Amino acid sequence: MAESVYKVVELVGTSTVSWEKAAAAAISLASKSLRDLRVAEVTQLDMHIVDGKVAAYRAKVNLSFKYESGDSLDKVSAPKVSAPKKAPRAKAAPAPEMAVEEAAPKKAAKKGKRKPAKG
């Protein structure tokens, strides 16, 4: 048998019916984007409770899939997902710093304020 490498991902499936259906939901959805699924290990079962009643069954599943042959370890059999495109940033107008500095003494002069004497 040839050597193989597998990737393991953790998923949580939910169902209002049972833990079995919750685990199956996680695997069913994962199978739409991952190839060569191999083993699913249920690691935890719990329930979501609302008003004292079971609202949902939850199954935490470790799911393994095989790396495609010939690929490096960085390339798995999962599809490539591109990063969302960023909206272009608007360029800010340069701050009119000189206008602010020049306006301050004129306002002070209009109010009759004197500059302190040097020395």
N, C-alpha and C positions, 0 to 999 in steps of 0.2 A: 504494500500500500504506500502511495506517495505521501510525503509530509504535507500537512495542512495547517492553516492558520485561520482562526475564527475570531470574530469580533462579538462582544456581548453588550447588549443594550438593556436598560431597565425601563419597563413600561408599566403603566397602571391602567387596567381596563375596568370599566364600570358597567353594571347591569342592574335593572330593577327586578330581575327574575332570580338570578343565582350567581354564585361564584364561578361556576363552570362557564356560564355565558359571559361573565366579565372577562375571564382569561381569554376566551375565544374571540371576544371583541378586540382585545389588544393585538392578538395575533393576526386577525383578519385585516385590520387596518395597516399593520406593519407590512403584511405581505403585498400591499399595493405599491410600496416604494422600496422594499428590500428584496433581493434575490437570494436564492440558496439558503433559506431558513433551515436550521438544523434541529435545534433543541430549545424547548421552552421549559423553564423551571419556575414553578410557582413558589415564590419566596415568602409571601405574606398574604393573608386574607383578613379583610376587615369590613365593617359595615358603616355606612353613613346613617346616623339616626336623626330623625326630625319628629318632634312632638312625641317622643317615646316609641316611635315605630321605625322599622327599617325602611329607609328611603332609597338606598342603593347598596349593592354588594360591590366590593372593590377587590381586585386581585392584582398584586404586584408580581410581575413576571420578568425574569431574566431571559432574554431571547438571544440566541446565537445564530450568526450567519457566516458563511465561508467567504474569505477573501477570494477574489477572482484570480485565477492562475495567470502568472506573467505580470501582475501588477505589483508595485512596491507596497510596503506596508501602509503607506499613507493613502493609498487609493483602495477603497473598499467597494463592495458591490452595491452600496447605497448610491442613489442618484446624486449628481452634483446639484447643489443648491447655491444660486448666486445671491450675493448680498443685495439688499434693496438699494435702488439708485437714490442718491442724495440730490435734493433740490439745489439748484445753483444759489450761492449766497449773493445777496445784494451788496455792492460795494458802498461803504459809508463815505459820505462827503468829508473832506478834510475839515477839521475843527477850525473855526476862525479865531485862533488864540490871540493874534495881534489885535483884532477888533475889540476883543474883550478887555485887553490890557489898556488900550488907548481910551476906551470909553470910561473906565473907572476914574481917572483924574479929572476928566471934564465934568462928570457928575458931582464929584467932590467940590470942584471949584464953583459950580452953580449954587451949591448949598451954603457957601460961605465958609467952608472949613479951611483952616490953614494947615500947611505942612509944618511938622515940628522943626525947630531950628537945629542946625548942626552944631555939634560940639561942645 
